[in-house]
């Protein structure tokens, strides 16, 4: 234990921004652990034999390695990946562990932390540094490494799969979810307070810890599905199926309320302030919107709009939609064009950077605004003092990107 704690002090000395996380780990001695491993509750399981045969400086690197798994939430991400792809076997567990190691090992070692023999890194498979665990899992099978790395086991904290030696959520000295989040926040604060001390990968992580990215595709899809499923959307009376109330009125035929597929009109901001990448993501969202209405492309139309709205274009294939514009921005003309189209849409989706005037009155249909995110906020290119109006309160707003 004395040697292990000396190694932790060395890790704190050379990586001071990780001190809060390193001291939050609770050590559990366990001879069944191959080397050192962590669980999702911030317990560190340690093999005494491994500590005996490993130099202090290399042990310090292992400390940083294991706590990096927890800070990067590899256990939660590993569980989500396994559920999404149905990969739960021991071979898939090892693949997730290797991919997680690829993500963190590219910027752990050096500057006081020597790289131990046998450390896995992306170059073993001729992969680039700087990718995420999920990207490595998608781009490489890792079958060539699996036989040589069968000993590799960083615990459930690295891949989300519980090990026999772990104490579980009810065991002693585990951190609660709130405590784990507090540790991550303190580490992010330390990195942002002295950004020159941390590698680029850790600085990006700290920025996301303060401003977690929204799952905007899921949010936008949910907003569209909620709008098209709302009462009144796509509903009309029909005599094809008489109302059940007709039984109480002999000789009178009452219509029933029939739900027809809703129509969606997408207004895309094509002004000069919108980048090509943002226009590309807008077309991707048009395809997703078509899926949200049951794959009926005939129910989705697209309007290109800068200062003036172009014609309403029925959707055939999103990649064939021609986006015309490049001037100033006034989405009011796009909204007006959408409402003039026949049949009138049940839902209007506006994809924009927000540098536009908005309609003064709420349209007579549900409205969703997808805002392209901008670092530091939106600003007009020719007028640095310009501050765009916020989207109106009657629109459901989702940040894109």
N, C-alpha and C positions, 0 to 999 in steps of 0.2 A: 504493500500500500504506500509506503514511503516513496518508493521509486515512481509509482504511478502518479502520485500527487506532485512530485517534483517535475514530472513531464508536463503535467497540466500547468504548473507555474511557468514553465518555459514556453508553452503555447500561448499563455496570456501575455508574456513579455514580447513575443514576436508578432502576435495578432491581437493587440489590445482591444480592437473593436468587437472581438468575439468573447470578451471576458464574461459578460452577463450570461451568455449561453453556456460557456464551459463550466462556470460555477453552479449553474442550475441543474447539471446532470448529477444524479445519485448513483454511486458505484455499487454494484452487486457482484460479489465474487462467485464464479460458477465454472467448474472444471469441464463442463460439457460444451462450453462455447469454444469454437475454433480459435478465435483471436480476441477481438473486442466487437461488441454488437450493441445496438440500442433498440428500445421499443418505442412505440408511439407516445408513451407517457413519460419520456425523458429519463428512463433508467438506463445505465450503461453497464452491461454484463461483460465481465473481464475474466479471461483465463489466466491464472497465476503463472503457468508455465510460459505463456506468451510474453508476459511482462518480464520474466526472468531473463529470457534470451534476446530481448529487444533493447537496443540502446535508448537512452533517455530522449535524445533528439528525435529519433524515429517514432517513439511513443507519443511525443508531442504532436507529430504529424497525424497519427492515428486519432488522437483526441479531436483535432480540428476536422478530420475526415468524418468522424461519426457525428459530431454536432452539426456539420454541414447538411447531412441527410435530414436532420430534424428541422433545421431552419428553413430548408427548401421544401418542406412538407412532402418529402418523397413517399411517406407512408400513405397519406391521403391521395396523392396523385397516382400511386401504384394501385391502390384499391379501385379507383375510378377507371384506370386503364384496363385492369383485369375484368371488371364488370362489363365495360363497353365492348371488349373483344372476346369475352368468354375464355380467358386464358388463366387457369388456376393451378396447373400442375407444377411439380418441382422444377421442371425445365424452364417453364415460363417465369417462375419465381426467380431463378438464377439470371434469366435474361433481363428482368427488371432491375435486379441488383447491379448487374454489369452496366446497364444504361445509366443508372443513377450515379455510379462511380465515374463514368465518362463525363457526366455533366459537371461534377465538382472537382475532379482531379486536375483539370487543366489550369487552375489558378490557386491551388492549395500550397504547392511545394515551392521551394526556393526562399531566399531571404530568412534563413534560420531554421527552415524545416527541410531536411534532406529527403529526397524521394526514396522510399524503401524499395528493395528488390521485389519484383513481382507486382508492382502497382499497375493497375489497368488504366489505359488512357486511349483516346480515340484513334491515335495513330496506329495502334495495333491492327485496326481494320481499315486503315487509310481513310479515316473519316476526319472531318474538320473539327477543330476545337470550337467551343462557344455555343453548341446546340443544347437543347433541353432533352431531358430523359425521354420524353414522348417522341421527339424527332429521331433520336437514335434508335428507338424501338421500331419506328416505321421504316427506317432506311437500311437496317442491317439485321440479318438473321442471328448473328453471333454464335452460330453453331460451331464455327471453327475454334472458338475460345472456350466453349462450355466444358469440354472434356478436361482442359488444363486448369479450369477455375472451379472445379466442383467443391473445393474447400472454401470458396468465398461465401461468407455469410455475415452480413452486417445487421441482421435482425429485421424485425418487422418495421422498424423505423426507416428502412431503406426501400422496402417494396410493398408494405402493407399486409404481408402474410404472417400470422402469429406463429411463433416457435414454441416447442415444448417447454423450454426453460424459462419462458417469460412469465412474470407474475400476473399479468393481465390488468384490466382496469380497476379491479378491487384490491390489488396488491398495495403493499406499503410504499410510501415515498414517491408515488406517482404524481405528476402535475395535472391539474384540471385543464380543460380547454381554455378557460380564461387566463390561467397562469401561463400556459404555453404561448398564447397570443401576446401576453405582456412581455415575455422574454424576447420574442421576435421584434416587438416594437422597440424595446430598449436597445437591441443590437442595431436595428435600422437607424435609431437616433444617433448611436455612436458612430456609425459609418457616415451619415450625413453631416455630423458635426466636424469630422476630420476626413473629408473625402479623399485627400491625397494619400492616405495610409492604406486604402483598400483597392484591390484590383477592380477593373471595369465590371466584371461579372457581379461582384458583390455590390457595387454602386447601383447597377440596374435593379438588383434584388431589393435593395433598400428603398429605391424610388417606388417600386410596386408595392412594397409593404405599407408605405404611407398612402399611396393612391392605387388600390387594387383595381386591375382592369375589369370592366364589366363584361359579362358574357353577352355581348350585344346582339349576336345572331339569334341566340335563344330568346332574348328580351324582345327583339323586333318581331320574331316569329310568333311569340306569345301574344304580343299586342295586336298583331293582325288577326290571329285566330280568335282572340277575345272580341275584337270588333265585328268580325263576320258572324260570330255566333250570338251576338247580343240580340235581345228581343227587338223586333221591328225591322231588323236588317234582312232583306230578301223575303219578307213576308207579304202575302197578298191573299185576297179572297178568291175562291174558286168554286164553281158549281160541279166540277168533276167528281168530287166526293162530298155529298150533302152533309151539312152539320148534324150532329146528333140531336141538337135542339129541335130539328124539324119534326121529331116524333111527338113533341108536345104541341105542335101547331098543324093539325090535319089540313091538307090541301095547300100548305105553304112550304115552298122549298127554300131553305136557308143555305147560303154558301158556307163552306168551311175555310178555316185559315190555313193556307198552304205555304210552306216554306220553299222558296226557289233558291238556287245557288246565288250568293251575293256577287255583285260586280265591284271590282277594285280598280281605281285609276291611280297610277303612280306618276307623280310630278317630279321630274329629276332636274335639279339645278345644274345648268350647263354654262354658268357664267365663267368669266376669266379667272375668278378666285378659286374655282374648284379644280383640283389637280386631276391628271389622267388616272392616277391610282384610285382616287375617290370615285371617279366615274366608273372605273372597272368594278369597284365594290358595289356601286349602285346597281349595275347590271346583274351581279350575283344575287343581290337582294330581290330583284325582279323575279328571278327564277325561284327563289325561296318563297316569295309571295304567291306565285302560281301554285306551288305545292300546298300552301296553306289553304287554298280554296279548292282542294281536291284534284289538282292537276289540270283544271279546266282553263287552258290558256285563252280560250275565247272570252272568258270573263275578266281578263286583265288587259288594261290598255295603258299606254305610256305617253306622256307629254314631255318634250324637251322644253325648258324654259330658262331664258336669261332675263332680259328686260321685256321680252315679248314671248308669248307662248306659241309653239309650233302646233301643227295639227295633231289630233288624237290618233295614235297608232295602235291598232290591235296587236296583241302579243302573239307572235308565231314562235320564234326562238329568241331568247334574250340576246344571244351573240349577234343576231341580225338587226337589232334595233339601232338605228342611226341617231346618235345624239348630236343635235345641232345647237350651236350657241357660241359663247366665247366673249360676250359683251358684259354689260352691267347686269344687275340682278333685281327682279321684281316678281316674286312668286305670286303676287295677287292676280296677274294675268293668267298664270297657270291654273290657279284655283277657279277663276271665272271660266276658263276654257273647259275644265273638267266638268263643271256644273252645267255647261251648255250642251255637253255631249248627250246623245240619246242612244240607248236608255241611260238615264242618269245613274252614276255610281252610288253604291251603298257605303263605300269606304274610300277616302282619299288618303294616300300615303305620299308625303313630301320628303324627298331626300335632298338635303341642302347643307351648306356650311353655316347657315344662319344669318348671312350678310344680306338681308332682304327686308323690305316692308311686309307686314302681314295683313291679311284681310281684317277690316274693322269689325265685321260681324261674323258670328260663328256660322260655318256652312251647314246646310240642312242635312248633314250626314256625318258619320264618325270620321275623325281626322287623326292621323298618326304622323308625327314629324321625326324623321331620322336625321340626327345632327352629326356631321362629320367632325370628329374631335380634332382640335388643333392645340399643339403645345403652346402654353402661355395664353391661350384664348384667341378668338378671331379678331382680326384687325384689317381694315381696308388697306389695299396696297398703296393707294395714292394719298391717303389721308390718315396718318398715324393717330390722330385724335378721334377718329370715328369709332363709336361704340355701337354695335348693332343691337336692335331691339330683341328682347327675349321672345321665344315663341309664346303665343297667347295661352292663357290657362285652359282653354277648352280643347287643346290638342294634347294627346298622349305623346310624350317626348322620350326618345331612346337615343343615347349617345352611341355613335357608330365608330369603331376603330379603337 
